[in-house]
Amino acid sequence: MNLMNSQKQSEPRERILEAADRLFYTEGVRATGTEKIMSVSEVAKATFYRHFPSKDDLVTAYLEYRDRSFFEYLDSPAPPEDIHEALARIERVVNRVDIIGCPFLRIASEYPDFDHPFHRIAVEHENKFLAYLINLLKPYAFDKKVVAAALLSVVDGGLTTRMLYGTSKEVPILSPAGAVLKSFQVARTQRRAG
């Protein structure tokens, strides 16, 4: 998700983050060296290390940026009124031409050790997104945690499909998520009737 802001293109820190965002997302963190980031961002080595003392610091900044950008996108221009509006926004972003999967799932696959700091950041993002969905499910009478986890699986599945097939496939989110919501509503109604 190349959501980098084009403001202050001349600022070295922003140029470094923009280059890292593009390269880490498309080529992977392990495959992207700091020399390449310096070259693409057109900054000197001393400038790079003044802003990011290590590659790990840059990766952490990239992940923090991606997390912040995702939730800003979901809440812009105003927070969604309900779960359906949020899912529609998610479907739109998942199907953008520059989306080739979830940056956090990609990081987790590059760093599968659960104790690795990058993997932990990916888990934190996933948990934050789960809490976001749970909050949007407040009006419903079913188990919000279970339903939010099912909806998260739909979104993650869509992003995985995008990772596998690229932009050649449009990924539906709203329709399968709607079916998940409906199935939980039907199950709850059947339990009450039984």
Backbone hydrogen bonds, N-H to C=O, Kabsch-Sander energy under -0.5 kcal/mol:
donor,donor_aa,acceptor,acceptor_aa,energy
3,L,1,M,-1.8
9,Q,6,S,-0.7
11,E,8,K,-2.1
15,R,11,E,-2.4
16,I,12,P,-2.7
17,L,13,R,-2.5
18,E,14,E,-2.7
19,A,15,R,-2.4
20,A,16,I,-2.8
21,D,17,L,-2.9
22,R,18,E,-2.3
23,L,19,A,-2.8
24,F,20,A,-3.1
25,Y,21,D,-1.7
26,T,22,R,-2.1
27,E,23,L,-3.0
28,G,23,L,-1.0
28,G,24,F,-0.9
32,T,29,V,-1.0
33,G,31,A,-0.7
37,I,33,G,-1.7
38,M,34,T,-2.7
39,S,35,E,-2.3
40,V,36,K,-2.9
41,S,37,I,-2.5
42,E,38,M,-0.8
42,E,39,S,-0.5
43,V,38,M,-2.0
48,F,44,A,-2.6
49,Y,45,K,-2.6
50,R,46,A,-1.3
51,H,47,T,-1.6
52,F,48,F,-2.8
58,L,54,S,-1.6
59,V,55,K,-2.8
60,T,56,D,-2.5
61,A,57,D,-2.1
62,Y,58,L,-2.6
63,L,59,V,-2.6
64,E,60,T,-2.5
65,Y,61,A,-2.4
66,R,62,Y,-2.6
67,D,63,L,-2.4
68,R,64,E,-2.5
69,S,65,Y,-3.0
70,F,66,R,-2.2
71,F,67,D,-1.9
72,E,68,R,-2.3
73,Y,69,S,-2.6
74,L,70,F,-2.3
75,D,71,F,-1.6
76,S,73,Y,-1.5
83,I,136,L,-0.5
86,A,82,D,-1.9
87,L,83,I,-2.5
88,A,84,H,-2.1
89,R,85,E,-2.0
90,I,86,A,-2.3
91,E,87,L,-2.6
92,R,88,A,-2.1
93,V,89,R,-2.3
94,V,90,I,-2.8
95,N,91,E,-1.5
96,R,93,V,-1.4
99,I,96,R,-1.6
100,I,98,D,-0.6
106,R,102,C,-2.3
107,I,103,P,-2.0
108,A,104,F,-2.5
109,S,105,L,-1.9
110,E,106,R,-1.6
111,Y,107,I,-2.4
116,H,113,D,-2.0
120,R,116,H,-2.5
121,I,117,P,-1.9
122,A,118,F,-2.0
123,V,119,H,-2.3
124,E,120,R,-2.5
125,H,121,I,-2.3
126,E,122,A,-2.3
127,N,123,V,-2.8
128,K,124,E,-2.4
129,F,125,H,-2.6
130,L,126,E,-2.4
131,A,127,N,-2.3
132,Y,128,K,-2.0
133,L,129,F,-2.3
134,I,130,L,-2.6
135,N,131,A,-2.3
136,L,132,Y,-1.6
137,L,133,L,-1.1
137,L,134,I,-0.8
138,K,135,N,-1.3
140,Y,137,L,-2.0
144,K,142,F,-0.9
147,V,143,D,-2.3
148,A,144,K,-2.8
149,A,145,K,-2.0
150,A,146,V,-1.9
151,L,147,V,-2.6
152,L,148,A,-2.6
153,S,149,A,-1.8
154,V,150,A,-1.5
155,V,151,L,-2.3
156,D,152,L,-3.1
157,G,153,S,-2.4
158,G,154,V,-2.3
159,L,155,V,-2.4
160,T,156,D,-2.2
161,T,157,G,-2.4
162,R,158,G,-2.1
163,M,159,L,-1.8
164,L,160,T,-2.2
165,Y,161,T,-2.9
166,G,162,R,-2.0
168,S,165,Y,-1.2
169,K,166,G,-0.8
177,A,173,I,-2.3
178,G,174,L,-2.4
179,A,175,S,-2.0
180,V,176,P,-2.0
181,L,177,A,-2.5
182,K,178,G,-2.6
183,S,179,A,-2.4
184,F,180,V,-1.9
185,Q,181,L,-2.1
186,V,182,K,-2.8
187,A,183,S,-2.3
188,R,184,F,-2.0
189,T,185,Q,-2.2
190,Q,186,V,-2.7
191,R,187,A,-2.1
192,R,188,R,-2.1
193,A,189,T,-2.0
194,G,190,Q,-1.6
